[in-house]
Amino acid sequence: MARKNRFPLEMGNGVKVNNINELRQNFDLGAVVQYFQNGQLVEWLDARYYDKIEAVKAIPADAPDMRQQLCAALGVVYTADQSADFDETTLDPEQKQRLEVKKNILRDLTDDNQVIGHALQTAITQDDLYDLWDMQLPTIYLLGGREFEISLRVSDTHYVGALVEELGEPTVKIDAQKPEECAAKNITFAQVILPWGNAAPQPVEPTQVVASASSGSDENVMEELRELYKEVFVDNPATKPRGLVAAHKLLMKYKSEQEGTSHQDNAWEMTDGIWQEACAMNQHQKKTALRKVCQNLYTMDEIVHLKVSNDFRYGWALTKDSLCLATNQGNYVFKYNDITEVDYTPDEDDAYDRIFAIHTANDSFSTADTTDEDDEDEDGDGHNYTYFSVDAIALKLFVEQAKDIV
């Protein structure tokens, strides 16, 4: 029998992948779609005896959700950032040439696959931004350290700073006096410097900006808190998930062990939908999570554990002195020592029926305040209510004991 041709696939970050794990680690949806459409992806998977190749073959190339199906068949989490309608196959020769220039510029600046993989949707210059407006992309990335002028004429657009550590955040200029003018046009921002400062006022003002954990006492506190996290979330039978969630998490753990891959490390956890399936987080995603969940008040070294949804809409973090929440009601930072009570309403059969609430002398948060309409996202696969209720018991136990440590 003739030996199969095992050629590599080149991703947007320039890495040539030779197996399914390398493909997942360097995943570039635009490149994968192109390989799928020209038949190379199926040939590549067949040469590596991929178990789910029939699922890939069965995907209609013209299906509206082709990208979502492709990600699912390849074991990759599909995120909103990957939802653009354009890929390299739709570009004209001039656009392709500019794309290669942008990729090379980004590769010189960073080795972050997430940043390089979004080269198509990234504006490095103002002219790039004009071109992206012509393409009517729903999400546009702005290279850090640059200044961009945003037009109010281009509505329904989400701008995200493409963060490169040395460059910082991009600066936005826009002919608007207040955030509400942008909101009326459905223009939103993340990880950028805006003329009026933070466009999303937080319900709770932190009492202070937290410094980096560098002292010996802080290191001892962090060590005790991490040990407490293990005792409460990992070793305590009362806090383990039950029912279908437990069965699914057990299945994903088995698959991870069989594939020899780790879907999360000790402190960072990104989850997919109501099943709470964990997947790996790269450095760029961790920085985004710190901004979304912790309002950039803590460094990576000051995180005991952070859990966030793959669209960064919901999440919680246990830090060296606070519980941080990102919810559809707003973002909250609760100092452990300011928390007067943590409530949950347990249900013997269903973890989703728990009500999770936190109270301080000045503020509170409760999933009971969430309406059914707010709970469910557009795809019906994730809930604000559910997201915190699954961990309600463990969060309560951790906060109550953390107060004695900090």
FENJORA-V375937 format. One record per residue. N is the residue number from 1. NEAR is the number of other C-alpha atoms within 12 Angstrom. Layout:
[[N:NEAR] [N:NEAR]]
This chain:
[[1:3] [2:5] [3:8] [4:13] [5:14] [6:20] [7:19] [8:23] [9:33] [10:27] [11:32] [12:38] [13:37] [14:26] [15:25] [16:22] [17:28] [18:23] [19:27] [20:31] [21:23] [22:22] [23:31] [24:35] [25:31] [26:35] [27:40] [28:43] [29:46] [30:36] [31:36] [32:37] [33:40] [34:27] [35:27] [36:34] [37:26] [38:15] [39:18] [40:24] [41:35] [42:33] [43:25] [44:29] [45:35] [46:24] [47:22] [48:23] [49:16] [50:23] [51:18] [52:22] [53:25] [54:17] [55:20] [56:34] [57:25] [58:17] [59:26] [60:18] [61:21] [62:13] [63:12] [64:13] [65:20] [66:27] [67:37] [68:28] [69:27] [70:38] [71:29] [72:22] [73:28] [74:36] [75:33] [76:32] [77:35] [78:30] [79:29] [80:23] [81:33] [82:36] [83:27] [84:31] [85:26] [86:30] [87:32] [88:32] [89:21] [90:19] [91:21] [92:14] [93:12] [94:13] [95:24] [96:19] [97:15] [98:26] [99:32] [100:23] [101:22] [102:29] [103:32] [104:23] [105:23] [106:34] [107:24] [108:16] [109:25] [110:25] [111:25] [112:32] [113:34] [114:39] [115:44] [116:42] [117:40] [118:43] [119:43] [120:47] [121:47] [122:43] [123:42] [124:38] [125:24] [126:23] [127:18] [128:27] [129:31] [130:23] [131:23] [132:34] [133:28] [134:16] [135:24] [136:21] [137:29] [138:28] [139:37] [140:45] [141:45] [142:44] [143:42] [144:33] [145:25] [146:28] [147:27] [148:34] [149:27] [150:34] [151:23] [152:24] [153:20] [154:28] [155:22] [156:22] [157:31] [158:30] [159:41] [160:33] [161:40] [162:44] [163:40] [164:32] [165:20] [166:14] [167:20] [168:21] [169:30] [170:36] [171:30] [172:34] [173:21] [174:24] [175:18] [176:23] [177:16] [178:17] [179:24] [180:17] [181:20] [182:29] [183:20] [184:17] [185:18] [186:20] [187:28] [188:32] [189:35] [190:35] [191:38] [192:36] [193:29] [194:31] [195:22] [196:21] [197:18] [198:20] [199:24] [200:26] [201:17] [202:22] [203:22] [204:25] [205:20] [206:25] [207:15] [208:14] [209:16] [210:24] [211:17] [212:21] [213:24] [214:16] [215:12] [216:11] [217:14] [218:22] [219:20] [220:18] [221:26] [222:32] [223:24] [224:25] [225:35] [226:29] [227:23] [228:31] [229:34] [230:23] [231:22] [232:27] [233:31] [234:20] [235:14] [236:17] [237:15] [238:21] [239:26] [240:25] [241:29] [242:22] [243:18] [244:19] [245:27] [246:22] [247:17] [248:21] [249:25] [250:21] [251:18] [252:27] [253:22] [254:16] [255:18] [256:21] [257:13] [258:11] [259:19] [260:13] [261:22] [262:23] [263:33] [264:25] [265:19] [266:22] [267:30] [268:36] [269:32] [270:38] [271:35] [272:36] [273:32] [274:32] [275:30] [276:39] [277:34] [278:36] [279:34] [280:33] [281:34] [282:25] [283:21] [284:27] [285:34] [286:37] [287:36] [288:38] [289:41] [290:36] [291:35] [292:39] [293:41] [294:47] [295:35] [296:28] [297:33] [298:34] [299:26] [300:30] [301:27] [302:35] [303:40] [304:38] [305:40] [306:47] [307:47] [308:45] [309:46] [310:35] [311:28] [312:38] [313:36] [314:40] [315:47] [316:44] [317:49] [318:41] [319:45] [320:44] [321:41] [322:41] [323:44] [324:47] [325:45] [326:37] [327:34] [328:33] [329:26] [330:27] [331:33] [332:36] [333:43] [334:41] [335:36] [336:33] [337:24] [338:26] [339:30] [340:21] [341:26] [342:29] [343:30] [344:29] [345:22] [346:21] [347:18] [348:13] [349:13] [350:19] [351:32] [352:34] [353:23] [354:26] [355:31] [356:35] [357:31] [358:36] [359:26] [360:23] [361:14] [362:15] [363:21] [364:28] [365:36] [366:32] [367:33] [368:26] [369:20] [370:24] [371:16] [372:16] [373:15] [374:21] [375:29] [376:22] [377:23] [378:12] [379:14] [380:15] [381:20] [382:33] [383:34] [384:40] [385:36] [386:37] [387:44] [388:44] [389:37] [390:40] [391:37] [392:37] [393:32] [394:33] [395:40] [396:36] [397:27] [398:38] [399:39] [400:29] [401:24] [402:35] [403:26] [404:16] [405:24] [406:25]]
